[in-house]
Amino acid sequence: MEFARSSDRSEARLSYLFVTQSMAHLLADETLAEILAHSLAVDDADFAVTDAKVSPFATARESSSSMLAVCKRWARVGTPLLYETVVLRSTPQAQALAAALKENKPFGKMIKKLRVEGGYGAAVPKIFKLAPNITDICLNLRLFADDKVVPMYRALFDSVKPRRLVLCHAEDYFNDNKGVRFALSTLCECISNWESLRVVVLADILLDDTELPSGCSSFFDALCSASSLEEINVPQKSPNYGRSDYEDIYSRLAERSSVSIIRVGWPVLATDYGFTVNMKEKLSAVAQQKLCFAPPKRTISALEAVAQEVAASTVHPNFTPMADAPNGR
């Protein structure tokens, strides 16, 4: 009996896919693109996450590019969505992408967002050269001594003109090696001189020069000297510093930088050892005006929780409903 029901479901699914594909030609390209984007597009929240100890892209998922093999029209409409956001997690991936872009130069022009999660050698500068339209670049600063960092950062300033720079760092310290020092110093130069740069997203450990490896340029000074910068975003859920250092650093940053807004990931009222602390009242007047705090965390209903699970399942193919729920006995 169960086998019969499974067979019926399989036949129904095949019929649905046949009807869907046969009717797809009736959709406008824009409508088809909206549909394909659910599987091909990368969520910006995942692309720009800065404080996750495990990358949101670390879990293996089914390849979404297989959708492009359905028909020529799907390939034509879906290819720009596939290449719009690129995430590199290894040297072989970087080498494969560089080779693909060399053979198909129009694909490189489709890349708008590039996330590089390590030091991947000479292939990355080749990607920079073949992808002239990058507006958002995300770089991971958890670098190790054997990471091939120098080629990418040596080419960074001249090859990329981003509007948004995202810097990932989930630890409360930096590895002290040549690659990290070179990366941080190069980024300071880029931030100070990129005329295209409007938004910097970073962990606030970068704002305290005493936390940086010895010999590095000052990130704080670089942010303050960036005349084209409009917004600084610190998305972590709590500041990295004690109360007095927090007030001093953010007050000075607000007063010295040209940005009109500093977004932070914590609410105005925070809980510290059971006490409610106002994170705004002792900041300078300029900082109180510029800092934009996160809204207070809201308790969601059971129905909203289910809705969020359903939404997550449409984005992540390997999503398992109620995976974190305890086993009932």
N, C-alpha and C positions, 0 to 999 in steps of 0.2 A: 504493500500500500504506500509506504513511504517512497519507494522507488518510483511509483507512478506519479506521485506529487512532484518529485524532483524532475522527472521527465517533462511534466507539464510546465514547470517553471522555466526549464531550459528552452523549450519550444517557444514559450511566451517571450522570453528575453531575445531569442533570435529574431522573432517576428518584429519586436519593437526596434531592434537595431536595423533591420532591413527597411522598415518604414521610415525610421529617422534618416538613414542615409539617402533613401530614395527621395525624400522630401526636402533634403538640405539645400538642393539647388534653388528652392523657392525663397530662401532667406537672402536678405541683402548681406553683403560682405561685412558690414558693420555689426549686424546682428550675430552672424556666425562668429565673428571675432570675440564678441562678448561671451558667447557660449564656450568657445575654446579657451578663453582666458582663465576660466575656473580651474583648468588643469595645467595650462602652460605658464601662466603668469606667476611670479614669485611675490609673495606678500611683502610689502615694504617693511612691516614690523619685524619680519624675520631677516630681511636683508640688512637692516640697520641696527639689529640688537647688538649692544656693546658689552653687557655684563654677564652673559651666559658662560658658565664654565665649560659647557658642552655646546658646540655649535648646533643651531637648529637644522643644519644640513648634514650633520654627522650620521643620522640614521638613514640607512639605505632605503630608497623608495623605488617603486616601479618607474621606469623611464617614461616621461610624458612625451618624449619626442616620437614615440611609436604612433601617436595620433596623426602625425604628419604623413604617414604612409597610407592613410585611408584612401585618399584620392588627391589628384593634382591641385584641386581647389583648396582643400584643407591645408595642403603644404604651402600654397601661396599665401593664404590668409594667416596661417599659424606660425610660419617661420619668423616674422618680425616679433611676435610675442615670445617665442622661445629664446631669441637672442637679446631681447630688450634688457634682461637682467641676467648676468653671468656670475656664477660663484665658482671660484677655483679653490680646491682643497688639497691638491697635490701637484708635484712637478710633472708627472705624466699627463694630468689633465691640462696643465698649462701648455705643455708641448703639443698635445693633440689639438687644442683650440688654435694655437698659433699656426699649425699646419693647415687646419680647416679654413681659417681666415685668409691665408695666403692663396689657397686654391679658389676661394669664393669671396672675393673682396667686397661685394655688396653686403655680405653678412656682417662684416666688421662695422659698417656704417649704421647697422641696426642697434648696436650695443649702446645703451644709455647708462646702465648701472653696472659697476664691476666690484665684486667683493673678493679680496685676496686674503686667504686665511693663513699665510705663512710666507717664507722666503723661497721662491720657486725658480730662481736662476734666470738665465738669459732669455727664456721664452716670454716672460712677462713684458719686457721692453718691446718685443716684437708685437705683442698684442696691443700695447699702447699705440704703436705706430699704425696698426691696421684698424684701430677703433677710434677715429677722430672725434666722435660725437659723445664721448663720456661726459655726463653731467654730475654723476654721483659716484664717488669712489669710497670703498670701505676697506680699511686695512687693520689687520690684527697685529698688535704690538707684543704679543707673547711669543717672542722669538728666541731660538736656541742657537748655541754656538755653531752648529753644523748647518743652519739654515743659510741658503744662498741669497742674502738680503741685498748686497751692494748693487748688482745690476739693475734691479727694479728701482731702488731709491735714487740711483745716479741718473736715471732717465726720467724720474717722476716730474720734476719741475717743468722741463721743456716739453714733455710729451702729453701732459694732461692739463686741462684747464677746467677743473670741476666747479660746479656751483655749490655742491655740498660735499664735505669731507667727514667721514665717520671713522672714528678710531676706537677699536675694540680693546678692552683690557679688563679682565674679570678678577685679576689677582690684586692683593694689597701690597705688592712689591713688583719691581722690574728685575728680570734677569740682567745681570751686569756682564755684557759681552760686547765685542766690537760691533756686531750687527745691530744690536739695540741702540747703542750710542750713535751709530751712523744714521739709523732710521729716525730717531728722535731729533737729531740736529738738522737733518734734511727737511723734516716736516716743519720745524720752526721756520726755516727759510721759505718754504712753500707758503705757509700761512701768512707770513709777513708780506709776501710779494705777489701772490696770485690775485690779479685784479678781478677775476671772475668769481672768486669765492664769496659766498653770502652766508652760508650756514656751516658751523662746526659742531659735531656731536661727539662727546668724549666723556670719559670717566674723570671725576674731579681730582683723582690722584695726580693727574697731569698738571693741575694748577699749582701744586706745591713743589717748588724747585728742590726742596730738601729730600723729596721722595725719588727724584730722578737719579740715574747713575751718574757718577762723577764725570765731569767734563762735558756734559750735555748743555746745549743752549737752553734758555728759559722759555718754556711753553707759555707761561703767564705773560711775559714781555711780548712774545710773538702775537698772542691774541690781542693784546692791547695796542699793538702797532699796526694791525690789519685794518686799514682805513675803509676797505670795501665791505667788511664783515657787518652783517645785520643781526645775526642771531647766534647765540651759544646755547647748546642743548646738553644738559647733564641728566640723562634719563634714569639713573640708578635710584633705588627706592629710599636711600638715606645717604647723607653726606659722609665722606670718608674721614672727616676730622672731628676733633673735640669741639665743644660749643664755641670757645673763644677763637680758635683758629678758623672755624667756619665763618663766623661773623666778620673777622678781619679779611679773609681771602675774598669772600663774595662782595664785601663793601668796596674793597680796592678794585676788584675786577669791574664792577658796575661803574665806578667813578672814572677809571682810566680808559676803558674800551669804548669804541664808537658804536657798539651794538645798541639796538633799541629794546631788545628783550633777551633775558636769560631764563630759559625754561629749565625747571628742575623736576625730578621724578617723585619728590616727597611732598606731602601736604603741609599747609601752614601750621596746623596743630599736630605735633608728633608725640608719641608716647615714649618716655625715657625712664626706665626702672619704675614703671607704674605711675609716673607723673606726666601730666600733659604739658608740653613745652610749646610756646609760640615761637616758630622759627623765623618770624619776620620782625618782631618788635625791636630787637637790638641791632638790626642792620642799619647802615647809614640811610639817609633819606633817599639818596639816588638809588641805592640797592633795593629799597622797599618799592620804589616805583618801577624798576626794571625787572625784578624777579617775578616770574610767573610760576606759581606753585601748582602741583597736581591736585585735582579734586579729591576730597576725602573718599576713602574706600567705602563702597556701598554694599550692604548685605543683599545678596540676590535670592530670589525665591527658587523653590525647587523646579518650577516650570521654566524659569529663565536658565537654570543650570542645564536642563535637558535641551533647551533650544541652542545653547552654546555648544553642547556636544554634537548636535546635529550639524551645526555650522562647521565645526572642526572636521567632521567626517567628510564634508564636501571638498575641503582643501587638501587634506592629507590622505592619500589612497590607502595607507596602512593603518589608519585609525581604528582602534578597537574600543567599542562602546563600553563604558564603565570599567575600563582596565584597572583603575585604581581602587575600585570598590572591594571591601573585605568579603571573603567567602562566607556565605551564610551557613550556619550549622543548625 
